[in-house]
Amino acid sequence: MTQAKRVHSTQPTNTSATNPTRPVDPTRRGFIALAAGAGIISVGSLAAVAMPISATPVSDVPIATEAHRKAYVTMQTAFAEHRKAHVIADAKVGPAHIHIPSMLNPGNIVEASCWVDIGRTVPREQYPDLYSHHNRLLDEQRAAHAAVVFPQNGCFFSSCISALLEG
């Protein structure tokens, strides 16, 4: 029996078809990542096709717009009242912050509106008593300010929310 000297059905091993220019990943990670990406894209496009064009019928759009306008006016009115309450509180009891001398930069006065501000200027580890004293002063000042701004159990938005629910 004669044997073939060449096999024409397979490509030679010294061509660029078998020697790609970029490195080959021997694992299936690249294929899996590609398949997962294609799956996500196809699911996203199916979801987009399945969604209705508009959840709100076209005839209800003016009503929704009017309701939005009323809600916006109500919220802006509430915000204006809140800002006015802060101005009144500042005049009655002072602002909701305190001014303290800096222990890190002697001669500087720092405005502290929270415990972080106090900790930055009066390190707790070095001055524990002074740190506690300033925190107590700030708590008292903020409580006095809040009593003027939030007279109804601390709820600023209660009147606004009830107006929105009624309307």
N, C-alpha and C positions, 0 to 999 in steps of 0.2 A: 504494500500500500504506500502510495506516495504522500509525502507530507507537504503542506503548504509552507512556502517560505515567508509569506506575509499574510497578515490578517487585515483586510481592508475595512472591516466593520468597526474597528476601534481607532481612536485617534492616537497619533504618536505621542509619547510622553515628553518630548522636548519642545512642544509648542506653547504659545501663550494661552491657549484654551485651558490647559491644565495648570499653568503657573500664573495665577492672578497677581496683579500688581499690589493689591492690598492683602494684609494678613487674613487668613481664614480662621474663623472661630470654630474649633472642633466640637464645641457644645451646641446645644439647640437654643441657647439664650436669644440670639438674634432673631431666629424664626419665631420663637414664642413672643418676644416683644412686638414684632411686626404683626403677628396674629392678634395679640391683645389690643393693639392700637386700632387695627381694622375693626375689631369687634366693638370697641367703644364708639368709634365713629359711626358704624352702622346702627348701633342701638340709639345713639343720639339723633341720627337722622330719622329713624323710625318714630322716636318719641315726638319729634317736631312735626312729622306728618300726622301722627295720631291726635295731636292737640287741636282743639277747635280754634278757628280763626279768631274768635273773640268770645271771651267768657261772658261779657256783658252785651246784651243785645244793643244794636245801634240806637234804638228808640230810647233806651235808658241812659245814654251818654249825657245828654243835657241835665238830667236829674242828678246823676252822679257828680257832674261838674258843679252844679248849684250846691249840692250837699258839701262838696269839698270847699267851695268858696265860703260857705257859712262856718264850717269848722275852722278854716284859716282865720276868719275875722274873729271868731270866738277865742282862738288861741292867742292872736296878737293882742286882743283886749286884755286877756289874762296876763300876758307878759308885761304889758304896759303897767298894769296894776301892781305886779310884782316888783318891777323896777322902781315905781313910786314908793312902795313899801320899804325898799332898801334905802331910799333917800330919807324917808321919815325916820327909819331906825338909826341911820348915821347921825341925824340931827339930835335924836333923843338920847341914845346911849353910846354913840361913837361907832366906828366901823367894826367889822367882824374880824379884825386883825389887831395885833399889838406891835409895838416897837420895842425892841430889846437891844441892849448893848452887846456887841460881838465880843466874845472871849478869845476868838482866834485873831481878830484884827482890832486891837484896842483903839478906841476912838470912833469906830464905825457903829452906826445904828442900823439895825436890820428890821425889816417888816416881816413879821411871822404870821402866817394865816393857817398853818397846820403844824403838827409836831415835827414833821420833816424839816421845816424851816428852822425850828428851834434847835434840833439836833445838829444842823449844819453850822450853827453859830455858837452854840453852847454844847460841846461834846458831853454826852451823858456819862461816859466813863471818867472823865476828868472832873466834872462839876455835877454830881448826881443831885445835890440839893437844889442848886440853881436851875438845873434842867427841869426838875419836878415843879419848882415854884413858877417858872414861866409857862409850863404846860397847864397848870392850874389857873393862872391868870387868863390864858387864851381860852380855856374851856368856859370860864365865867363870862368873858367878853362875848364869845360866840353864842352862849345861851341867852344872854340879855338881848343881843341883836336878833336872834331867831324868835324870841318871844314877841317882838314887835312885827317882824316880817311874816311869821306863821302863827297868827293868834288862834286859829281853829285846829287844835291838836297837831300842829305842824304840817297840815295838809294844804299846800298851795293850790293844787290842781283840783280839789274837790268840787268847787263851784264850776270850773271849766268842764270837768268830766260830766257832771250832772246836766249841764247845758247841752252837751253833745248827745247824751243819751236821750234827753227829752226831744231834741230837734230831729 
